[in-house]
């Protein structure tokens, strides 16, 4: 069986006409019982042109990789099919989450190609893997929306089909897309029958999905912004956030197929939900604004969880980012001490109440 690939990065620039084309192809892969809801789980299709990293931050947001199925197949030394549509999960461009790799003291070497196989296993063209990853991502989104478990057997029979020898590669890339783009974790709950549950990452409880059947989980973008705030010193000028989002293909006033209108999302919805604090910079004229973690973000996740996620994305250890690791440790100590103080106060009040009776 092929080895799982080195982590891929995902770009989020829209291409809605190709989204409809890709969706039609993926619909045929989903069992008939699920077709009626399949449109609600379509992902944002893209050709994802490469870009450079944000000039105002340390984040290596994107790196150059083949941006079309033809280029992918050419790089793999195989012939590409005519007019193969781009996959629904962006997999031909890379994007890292908000991780300043310049701090890392232990950079990893490039891993094997996703199409690399062990002897006696047929090597698949890149476009075939991309298509299957797209199919599986849409299937997993459908399961998440329905709050249903899934199993390896179900994924193999419903989605992977004749490419079962390549399940490890396809599954690994689909999980990467679910985490980075949607902020959804796929956790194995029963190793015996390989069953999985889909939950939001890092302990966050709000996915931004509306009653609209076409609404998508938005936790991935929230994690991205919380990460930027953390590594930039816990307070980030608004313009830096937009520089990073623009590189990802997200622009104020422009509707995005996954996240909707981003300014509304980050300056209103997530502020109202208390995940972000959006405040005017003191004495700024004209008025400038900045972002901080909101109280709900502090309550549900932690700097250490964010750092561990960033380290996982970059296939390294949190200690490879010493400055942020030390800060995350201090934050953990403060949180633990706050818990102890709260417990002591509760015990003291209970004791005083008991004595008064």
N, C-alpha and C positions, 0 to 999 in steps of 0.2 A: 504494500500500500504506500502511496506517496507520502512523504513527510509533510507535516503542516508547515506552511510558509512563514517566513519572517513577517512581522506585522506590517500591514498595508495601511496607508493613510487615505482619508477620503475628503474630497472637495465637494462643495455644496452649491455650485453654480447652476442656475436653472436652464432647462431646455424642454419646455412643456410640450411642444409638438412631438418630440421623440419620446416623451413620457407616455403619451397615449399609444404610440406604436409599440413600445416595449411592453406596455401593460397588456395589449392584446395578445402578445406572444406568451406572456407569463400566465394569463388566464387559462390557457390550454393545459398548463401543468398542474393546476389545482383541482382536486377532486370535485365532481359535480355538486356534491352536497355543500361545498363552500363557495361556489361560483357567485351566488347571489350577493355575498358580502365582499368579494375579492376587490372591488374597486376601492373600498375603504382602506385597504392595506397597501395601495400602490405607493412606491417610493419615488423620490425625485430623480428622474433620469437626467443624464448629463453627458456632454462631451468633455467637460472639465479641462479647459486649457491650463497649462502650467503657469505659475506666477512666482514672484520672488517673495521673500519674507517681508513682514511689516517693517518699514524703515524706522519706526519709533519704538520698537520693542525687540526683545531678544529671541522671540519665538520663531523657530524654523517652521513656518506654517505650511509651506508646500515645497516640494522638490520635483524636479523634472522627471517625468516618466512618459512612456508612450501615451498619447491622448486619443488614439483612435484604434478600433479593432485591427485595422490594416497594419498600423505601426506595431501593435502588440505582437501580431502574428509574424511580422517581418523580423522583429527582434528575436522571436523564438525560432526563426528559421523554417516556418511553415507557411503554407499558402492560406490566405484569408478568404472567407466566403464573400460573395458579392453582396454589398449593401447590408451587412449585418448591423442591426440597430444597436446603439449603446445600451449597456446594462442598466437596470433600474437602480442598482446599488453602485455608486460611483467607485470604480475600482481601477481605472486607468490613469488616475492622477493621485498624488499622495498629499496627505495633510496630517500634520502632527497636531495633537492638542497643545494647549498653551504651555509648552515646556522649553525653558531656556537651556538648550543642550550645551551651551558654552560652559555651564557650571559642571557638567558631567565629567568625572575623572575616569570613567570606565566605559568609553564608547564601544559599542558592539560592532563586529564585522557583519557584512552583508550575509544574509542567509541564502538558502537555496531558492531557485526559482519556483513559483507556485506550480509550474507545469512539470517540475522534475519528478521522476518516478523511479522506483526501485526496478531492478532487472525483472523482465517478464511482465511488466505493467505498461500498458500503452500510454504514451505521453499525449496529453490532451492539448490542443491549441488554446491559447490564452482566451480567445473569444468564447469558447465552449465553457470554460471555467467561469468566466464573467457572467454568462447567461444563467448558469446553474446557481451561482451565488445570488444573483438577482431574484431568481425564483424562490430560493430558500429564505431570503430576507422578507419577501412579501408574505410567505407562508408563516414565518415567525411573528410578523406584525399582526397577522390575522389571529394567531393564537393569543398574543398579548391583549388584543382588543377584547377577545372573548373570555379572557382570564382562564384559559384552558392549558393543561399540561400537554406536552408532546413527548414523543419517544423517538429514539434513533430508528426503530423499525418503521414508524410512521413517516419519518423524513425520507428514509430510503425508498419506501414503496410509493410515496406520493410525489416526491420531488426529484430525488437523485436518480432513481430508476436504473438505467443501464450503465451509469457511471459510479457504481457502488465502490469500486476499488479506489476512487478518488474522493471518498466521503471526507477523509481527514482534512484535505486541502479546502474543499468547498465549505465544510462546516466551520473551519477556523476563520476563513475570510468573512463568512456571513456573521459570525459572532463579533468580529472586529467592526463590521459596519453597524451592527445593532448597538454596540457600545459607543462608538465615536459619533455617529450621526444622530442616533435616537436616545442615547443614554439608557439603554435597556440591557440588563445582564441576563444571560441564559445560564441558569444554575442547574447542575445535575442534582436531583433529589433522591434518586434510587439507582445506585450503581449496578444493581442486579439486572434490571430491565432497561437501564439507560433512559430514564425519564427525566424531563427537564421542566422547570418553571421559569417564567419570564417576569422579572421584577426591575424596577428602577434602580439605578446604580447609586452607590455611596450613601445609602440610607435616605435619600431624598424621597418625599412622598407625593410630590406634585409633578405630573407629566404634561400639563398644559393641554390635554386633550379635551375638546368640547363635545357636545352632544352630536355635532355635525359628523356624519359617518365618514367623511373624508379627512377629518382632523388627524394629525400625526403626533406622536410623542415628541416633546421638545426638550426633554431633560438633557440631551447631549449638548445642546447649545448653552444651557444653564451651567453645566459643569465646565464648559469651555470658558465662560465669562468668570465664574468663581475662581478658576485656575489662574486666569490673567490677574485678577485682583490680588490673589495670594502672592504670586511670585513678583508682582510689581510693588510690594510693600504694603499691601492691604488697603490701598486707596489708589484709584486709577482715574486720570483725567478722561472725560468722555471721548475726546478726540482719539485717544489711544485705542479705546474699545472699537470705535468705528474704523480705524485703520486696519485692525485685525479682522473685523467682520467683512470689510470691503474685499480683502484678499480672498476671503472664503466665498465671495459672490453674494454677500448680504448687504443691501443698501437701504438706507432710510427712505421710506416712501414707495419702495418697490416690493410688491407682493411676492413672497417666496412660497413655493409649493409645499414645503414642510413647516416652516416657521411663521408663515403669514407675513404681516408687515412688521419688520424687526423693531422699529422705534416704539411702536405701540406695545410690543411684547416686553422689551427690556426697561423702558422708562415708566410704564404704567402697570401692566399686568403683574410682572414679577416684583415690582415695588409694592403693589397692593397685597400681594401674597407674602410679602416680607422676606423674600429671598435676597433682594437687593435694596440698598439704600442709595438714593439718587439725590444729591444735595448740591446747592450752589457753593462754589469755592468762595471762602471768606474774602470780602473786599474786592472781588473781581468786577471790573467794569470795562467793557461790557460783560455781562454775566457769563461765567463759565461753570460747568458742572463736573462732578466726579462721582464715581461708583465705589461703594463699599459692600461687604457682606451685610445682609440684613439679619435680624434676630432669628428668623426661621432657618436660615442657612447655618448659623452657629449652633442651633439646637439640633438639627437633623444630621449634619455631617461635621467634619473636622478638617483642619489643615493636614493632619496626618493621612486621612483617607484620600484627600485630593492628591497629596504628594505620592502616595502609594499607587494611585491610578496613573499619574503621569510617569512614574518609574516603570510601571507595567507596560504602558504604551511604547516606551522607548527601550524596553527589554533590558532594564538595568535595575539597580537597587536604590531605594530612597536615599541611602547614605552617599550615593554618587553626586547628590546635590547638597553638599554640607551646610550651606547657609540656610536653605529652606528646611533641611532636616532638623537642624538645631532649633529653628523657630517652631516647627511642628512639635518637637519634643516639649518645648516650654509650654505650648498651647495645651498639650495633653496633660502636663503636670497641673496647670491651672484648672483645667476641667475636672481632673480627679480631686483636687483640693476643694473645689466648689461643691462637688458631690458629697465629700466627707463633711464639709461644713453644714450642708443642708440636712444630712442625716443626723448629725449631732444636735442641730437645732430642733429637729422633729422629735428626737428622743428626749431632749430636755423639756420640751413643751408637754410631751406625754407624761413624763415623770411628775412635772409640776401639777398637771391636771389631776393625776392620780392622788397626789398628796393632799390636794384641796378637797377631795371628796370625803 
